[in-house]
Amino acid sequence: MSISNTMKSLSPFRIHGKELVHKDDEYGSITVIEKNKYFILTFDMIYEQSKILKASPMVPVHHYIRAMLMALAFTPVNKVLVLGLGGGCLVRAVNAYNNEAAMDVVELRAAVLSIGYEYFSLPANALTHYYVQDANHFINHENNSLYDLIFSDLYSEDEMSPLQSKGSFLVSCADRLTLNGWLVMNYHIRPDASSVFSHALHELFKTVLYCTTHSGNVIIYASKMDYPLPLSKYQELGNSIGEILNCEVRSLAEKISFWPKHI
């Protein structure tokens, strides 16, 4: 056992509960834990990659997922791309919100997908398609579809994928959006307004919002359309998702802000 794994096994933050399944693949470990009323997906027994209520799997639990889903109210949703499956929280919620929406779901690890089917109530219907692929390859080479929403939630066991920080990835996402579409990204920190990333955001997208969640994750909402809406309208729209998905989002909706521009 490596020093890193030994430290994790002794960590006071280690997830405890009944282990339901454990698998190893070329990227690491995948474990499902049953803890009280939840199923938890973890890659390292420290961080929760996904968490669902056993009795109500359609209800999003983590606040960053709820924040991402507020974008459902920003535009009509007919076709959605999800990059990074995890335990399928986004996929289940989108399907519950509009079961007539077509969805492409891209996940790097085949084992994550198989576990999702077995333990996390993944939608299995003719409109939802799952692809075991690298997200960057899929968005650049797999097809030419345009999407109303692109959800990007690309993480390894304890860090965000560097892909999400690249300007080339933002360009690829922008190219795959419909005219009124939105890119919704789970970012690990709020980048500085003077950063290359922030500059690329404002170069590619006319409307850029963000929401800092209770865990510190920063959810970025970006559209190529220049929407002349006041901030209060986005907050109102975001809050409307809570009632539809049966979860509290008001405290998150109130945190929606415009992404600052560097002067």
C-alpha positions, 0 to 999 in steps of 0.5 A: 500500500502506498503512503498516500493510500495508507494516510487515506485509510487512517483519515478521520474523514474516511467514509464509513458504512456498509461496503456494497461493491468495490472494483479496481480499473486502470484509473483506480478504485470505485466503491459503493457505500451504504450509509443510513439512508444513502448510497455513496459512490467514492473513488478514494473513501474520502470524497463523495463522488455521488450520493443518492437517497435510497428512497428518492433517487431522483432528488439531488443531494449535493448542493453543487449538483443542485446549483448545476441543475438551476440552469434547466430553467435558463433555456428550453431543454430538448437535448443535453450533453453530460460529461462525467457520469459519477453516480448519475445525479445530473442524468436522473434529474434531467430525465425527471425534469423532462423525460422527452429530452434527448441525452448523451452521457459520456463517462471515461470509466466503464466500471462507473457506468456498470455500477451506475446501472446496478446501484444508482438508478440510471435512466434506461430509455431510447432517448438517453445514450451512454458512451464510455469515452474520453470527454475531449475526444467525444466533444471534438470527434464523436458527432456533430450534435448541438446541445441546449445544455452541456454539463461538465463535471469532470473529476478524478478521485480528489481533483478536477480534470485539467481539461476543464481549465483549457481554453480549447475545451471551452471552444469545443463546448461553445461550438456544440451549443445551440444558439440559446444553449448554456455550458454549465461547469463544476469548477474547483475554485473561482478563477481570478478575473484576470486569468487566461481562463476568465479571458477565454470565458468572456471571449467565447460567451456573452453571458457568464454567471457563477454560483459559489456553493457551500462546499466551495465549488464554483458552478459556471453558467455560460451562454453565447447569447447576450441576455439582457436579464437582470441578476434577480431574474436569473435568481428567480429562474434558478430558484424555480427548479427547487420545487420541480426537483423537490429540493431546496435551492433558494440559498444557492439561487441567491448566490448567482452572480455575474462573472467579473470582467477584468478591466 
